[in-house]
Amino acid sequence: MATDVTVILSDQPGELARLGEATGHFGVNIQGFAAFTGDGKGVIHVLVDDASVGRCRQALEAAGMGIADERPVLVVDVEDRPGTLGELARQLSEANVNIELAYTTFGGVKIVIATDDMDNALSALDWPVSGHEDSVPPSIWDQPA
């Protein structure tokens, strides 16, 4: 499984660099992230593997950055073609799973999904989910294993 760590920073030059340097110094590999600004703040979602969460927390605290939220997320392998986001989101919606957060990762075509109904989401998906080897791709989409 993977973890999304949410950090609130000031909306000013150098804050994202500071976050990246702090986590890098502690050996944390950021696998994906999303960053948004508003009302003078930056909201940063950082994707790390479960083994790195403790070091990520230490790095951010050492740099004086607070963690606003930390939650498990699904990292779903998707095919790089038109319509895959719609297919994935439809499959989850038909299982009554509300997607609360979604962004992409580095190094491949994967979508990170946060929901308050992880069990139902995992049961509903026919897509390969990183960290869940029992999840198999649907043959109609020719998903890579």
C-alpha positions in Angstrom: 0.0 0.0 0.0 1.0 3.6 -0.4 0.4 6.7 1.8 -0.6 10.2 0.9 0.8 12.8 3.3 -0.8 16.3 3.2 1.4 19.2 4.2 0.2 22.9 4.4 2.9 25.4 3.5 3.1 29.2 2.9 2.4 30.2 -0.7 5.8 31.6 -1.4 8.9 30.8 -3.5 11.1 28.0 -2.2 8.6 26.1 0.0 8.2 23.2 -2.4 12.0 23.1 -2.8 12.3 23.1 1.0 9.9 20.1 1.2 11.8 18.2 -1.5 15.2 18.9 0.1 14.0 17.9 3.6 12.5 14.6 2.5 15.5 13.9 0.2 17.9 14.4 3.1 16.0 11.7 5.1 16.1 9.3 2.1 12.4 9.5 1.3 11.5 8.8 -2.3 8.5 10.9 -3.3 6.6 8.7 -5.8 4.1 11.4 -6.8 2.7 14.7 -5.6 0.0 17.3 -6.2 0.3 20.9 -5.2 -2.4 23.6 -5.0 -2.4 27.2 -3.7 -5.1 29.4 -2.3 -5.6 32.0 0.4 -1.8 32.4 0.9 -1.3 28.7 1.6 0.0 25.8 -0.4 -1.6 22.4 0.0 0.8 19.6 -0.9 -0.1 15.9 -1.3 3.0 13.7 -1.2 2.9 10.0 -2.2 5.3 7.7 -0.4 5.5 4.0 0.2 4.4 2.7 3.6 8.0 1.9 4.6 9.0 5.6 4.1 6.1 7.2 6.1 8.1 7.4 9.4 11.1 9.0 7.7 8.8 11.4 5.8 7.2 12.5 9.1 10.6 13.0 10.7 11.9 15.0 7.7 8.9 17.3 7.7 8.9 17.8 11.4 12.7 18.5 11.4 12.0 21.2 8.7 9.3 22.8 10.8 6.5 21.6 8.4 3.4 20.2 9.9 1.4 17.2 8.6 -2.2 18.0 8.1 -3.3 14.5 7.1 -1.8 11.1 6.5 -3.9 8.4 4.8 -3.6 5.1 2.8 -4.3 5.5 -0.9 -4.8 3.2 -3.8 -2.2 3.5 -6.6 -3.9 2.1 -9.7 -2.1 1.1 -12.9 -4.0 2.6 -15.9 -3.4 2.4 -19.6 -2.2 5.5 -21.4 -5.2 6.1 -23.7 -8.3 8.3 -23.9 -11.1 7.3 -21.5 -9.3 5.3 -18.8 -10.0 7.9 -16.1 -13.7 7.8 -17.0 -13.7 4.0 -16.9 -11.9 3.8 -13.6 -14.0 6.5 -12.0 -17.3 5.0 -13.3 -16.3 1.5 -11.9 -15.8 3.1 -8.5 -19.0 5.2 -8.6 -21.0 2.1 -9.5 -19.7 0.6 -6.3 -20.8 3.8 -4.5 -17.2 4.8 -3.8 -16.6 8.5 -3.5 -13.2 9.6 -4.8 -12.0 12.3 -2.4 -8.6 12.9 -4.0 -6.9 11.9 -7.2 -3.6 12.6 -8.8 -1.0 10.9 -10.9 2.4 9.5 -10.0 5.9 9.7 -11.5 7.4 7.0 -13.7 4.4 5.4 -15.4 0.8 5.8 -15.8 -0.8 5.4 -12.4 -3.6 7.3 -10.6 -3.6 7.8 -6.8 -7.0 7.6 -5.3 -8.1 8.5 -1.7 -11.5 7.4 -0.4 -13.0 6.7 2.9 -14.2 3.3 1.6 -10.9 1.5 0.7 -12.4 -2.0 1.2 -15.3 -1.4 -1.2 -13.0 0.4 -3.7 -10.5 -2.6 -3.7 -13.4 -5.0 -4.2 -14.9 -3.0 -7.0 -11.8 -2.5 -9.1 -10.8 -4.7 -11.9 -7.6 -2.7 -12.3 -4.2 -3.6 -11.0 -3.5 -1.8 -7.7 0.1 -1.4 -6.6 0.7 -3.3 -3.4 -2.3 -5.6 -4.0 -1.0 -8.5 -6.1 -4.4 -10.2 -6.0 -5.9 -7.4 -8.1 -5.8 -8.5 -11.7 -6.3 -6.4 -14.8 -9.4 -6.8 -17.0 -8.7 -8.4 -20.3 -10.9 -6.0 -22.2 -8.5 -3.1 -21.3 -5.3 -5.1 -22.0 -3.8 -3.7 -18.8 -0.1 -4.5 -18.2 0.5 -6.9 -15.2 
